[in-house]
Amino acid sequence: MAGKPMTKEIVKVFDDLDDYLRFCKEFGWSYNEADLYRQDAPGYAEYLRFKAGTRIPKNWMRDAKFRLSQYQDNRPGGKFASGRRTQ
């Protein structure tokens, strides 16, 4: 017994979900299927900006820079609070 064939609308929803997942993986946004077509969701809003042609920064790079800044030896109150500098 065969089921109903998928309509164009259903195929479009699954294609949009796949494209949104790819965007979230590449740019470092959290992925939630429920955010698809929700304009107030931050990740989907960035996805729409990306689809419109706006340059979107990658969150992976921002997070890496933040983590590295925590390990600088010359920052007071950082990971190494000795206050000495290494050359």
C-alpha positions in Angstrom: 0.0 0.0 0.0 1.6 3.2 -1.2 1.2 6.5 0.7 0.3 9.8 -0.9 3.0 11.4 -3.0 4.6 14.5 -1.4 3.3 17.8 -2.7 5.5 20.7 -3.8 4.8 22.5 -0.6 6.0 19.6 1.5 9.1 19.2 -0.6 9.8 22.9 -0.2 9.6 22.7 3.6 12.1 19.8 3.7 14.4 21.6 1.3 14.2 24.8 3.5 15.0 22.7 6.6 18.0 21.2 4.9 19.2 24.6 3.8 18.6 26.2 7.2 20.6 23.3 8.9 23.5 23.9 6.5 23.5 27.6 7.3 23.4 26.9 11.1 26.3 24.5 10.8 28.4 26.7 8.7 27.9 30.0 10.5 27.6 28.6 14.1 24.0 29.3 14.9 21.9 27.0 17.1 19.6 24.9 15.0 15.9 24.3 15.9 13.4 23.1 13.4 10.7 25.0 15.1 12.4 28.3 14.2 11.8 27.7 10.5 9.6 30.6 9.1 9.7 32.4 12.5 10.8 35.9 11.9 11.6 36.6 15.5 14.0 33.7 16.0 17.6 35.2 15.9 19.1 32.3 13.9 16.3 32.4 11.2 16.6 36.2 11.0 20.3 35.9 10.2 19.5 33.1 7.7 17.0 35.5 5.9 19.7 38.2 5.9 22.1 35.7 4.4 19.6 34.7 1.7 19.1 38.4 0.9 22.8 38.7 0.1 24.1 40.4 3.4 27.5 39.3 4.5 27.1 37.3 7.8 30.1 36.9 10.1 30.8 33.3 11.3 30.1 32.8 15.0 32.8 30.1 15.0 35.5 32.7 14.5 34.0 35.1 17.1 33.9 32.3 19.7 37.5 31.2 18.9 38.8 34.8 19.3 36.9 35.1 22.6 38.4 31.9 24.0 41.9 32.8 23.0 41.5 36.2 24.6 40.9 34.5 27.9 44.4 33.0 27.8 46.5 36.1 27.2 49.1 36.5 29.9 49.3 40.3 29.9 45.6 41.0 30.8 44.9 41.8 34.5 42.3 39.4 35.7 42.7 37.0 32.8 43.6 33.3 33.0 47.1 34.2 34.2 46.7 37.0 36.7 50.5 37.2 37.6 50.8 40.5 35.8 54.1 39.6 34.1 54.6 39.7 30.4 56.3 37.1 28.3 58.2 38.3 25.2 
